[in-house]
Amino acid sequence: MNKIKKVALGILMAGLAFGFSAFTTVKKRSVLIYYKVNMSYPNANDPRGYEYYSGDMCAPGGNTCSAQWDIGTHLPPTDGDALPISGVTFQTGSVYSGHADL
């Protein structure tokens, strides 16, 4: 009976350790704000015409200023980098109206 208690305690401790690690693991999100800088592609969910800027580039007036995109496995962008055409996912409901003030 003593062995059964030790095994049960070991399983319980392993379960607690696993559960705790699930809450402490930092999940990095690859969702970033990109700014619509080329209105030749007016649709908000069209990746063409978007560029990344780290600061707030939105100004009042206009149609699409920015939207959030999940860039997946692409490298983090630097200011002025275009949104990759493939391997990205538009985040529905993330469009901010206005125009990109460059």
C-alpha positions as CSV (number, residue, x, y, z in Angstrom):
1,M,0.0,0.0,0.0
2,N,2.9,2.3,0.7
3,K,4.2,2.0,-2.9
4,I,0.7,2.9,-4.3
5,K,0.7,6.1,-2.1
6,K,4.1,7.0,-3.4
7,V,3.2,6.5,-7.0
8,A,-0.1,8.4,-6.5
9,L,1.8,11.3,-4.8
10,G,4.4,11.3,-7.7
11,I,1.7,11.5,-10.3
12,L,0.0,14.3,-8.4
13,M,3.2,16.2,-8.1
14,A,4.0,15.8,-11.8
15,G,0.4,16.9,-12.7
16,L,0.8,20.0,-10.5
17,A,4.2,20.9,-12.1
18,F,2.8,20.5,-15.6
19,G,-0.2,22.6,-14.8
20,F,1.9,25.3,-13.2
21,S,4.2,25.5,-16.2
22,A,1.2,25.9,-18.5
23,F,0.4,29.2,-16.7
24,T,4.0,30.5,-16.5
25,T,5.0,29.8,-20.1
26,V,5.1,33.1,-22.1
27,K,3.4,32.8,-25.4
28,K,4.8,35.2,-27.9
29,R,2.2,36.6,-30.2
30,S,3.1,37.6,-33.7
31,V,0.1,40.0,-34.2
32,L,1.3,43.5,-35.1
33,I,-0.2,46.7,-36.3
34,Y,0.6,47.6,-39.9
35,Y,-0.3,50.9,-41.6
36,K,-2.0,51.3,-45.0
37,V,0.4,53.5,-46.9
38,N,-0.6,52.6,-50.5
39,M,-4.3,53.1,-51.3
40,S,-3.8,51.5,-54.7
41,Y,-5.0,48.4,-52.8
42,P,-8.0,49.9,-50.9
43,N,-9.4,46.7,-49.3
44,A,-8.5,46.5,-45.6
45,N,-7.8,42.8,-45.7
46,D,-5.4,43.1,-48.8
47,P,-1.8,42.7,-47.5
48,R,-0.4,44.8,-50.3
49,G,0.1,48.4,-49.4
50,Y,0.8,47.9,-45.7
51,E,4.0,48.8,-43.9
52,Y,5.1,48.4,-40.3
53,Y,5.9,51.4,-38.1
54,S,6.6,51.2,-34.4
55,G,4.9,54.5,-33.5
56,D,1.3,55.7,-33.9
57,M,1.0,56.8,-37.5
58,C,-2.8,57.3,-37.7
59,A,-4.3,60.7,-38.4
60,P,-8.0,61.6,-38.7
61,G,-9.7,61.5,-42.0
62,G,-9.6,58.7,-44.6
63,N,-10.7,55.1,-44.9
64,T,-8.1,52.6,-43.6
65,C,-5.2,53.8,-41.5
66,S,-4.1,50.5,-39.9
67,A,-5.0,46.9,-39.2
68,Q,-3.6,44.1,-37.1
69,W,-1.9,41.2,-38.9
70,D,-0.6,37.9,-37.5
71,I,2.7,37.5,-39.3
72,G,3.2,33.9,-38.3
73,T,6.8,32.7,-38.6
74,H,8.1,35.8,-40.3
75,L,10.9,37.8,-38.6
76,P,9.9,40.8,-36.6
77,P,9.8,43.9,-38.8
78,T,11.6,47.2,-38.6
79,D,10.1,50.6,-39.5
80,G,9.2,50.8,-43.2
81,D,9.2,47.0,-43.8
82,A,6.3,45.9,-46.1
83,L,3.8,43.4,-44.8
84,P,4.7,39.9,-46.3
85,I,2.2,38.9,-49.0
86,S,2.0,35.3,-47.9
87,G,1.9,33.5,-44.6
88,V,0.0,36.4,-42.8
89,T,-3.5,36.5,-41.4
90,F,-5.7,39.6,-41.2
91,Q,-7.3,40.1,-37.8
92,T,-11.0,40.7,-38.3
93,G,-12.3,43.8,-36.6
94,S,-8.9,45.3,-36.1
95,V,-9.1,48.1,-38.8
96,Y,-8.6,51.6,-37.5
97,S,-10.0,54.4,-39.7
98,G,-8.1,57.5,-40.8
99,H,-4.9,57.7,-42.8
100,A,-1.3,56.9,-42.2
101,D,0.5,60.2,-41.3
102,L,4.0,59.6,-42.8
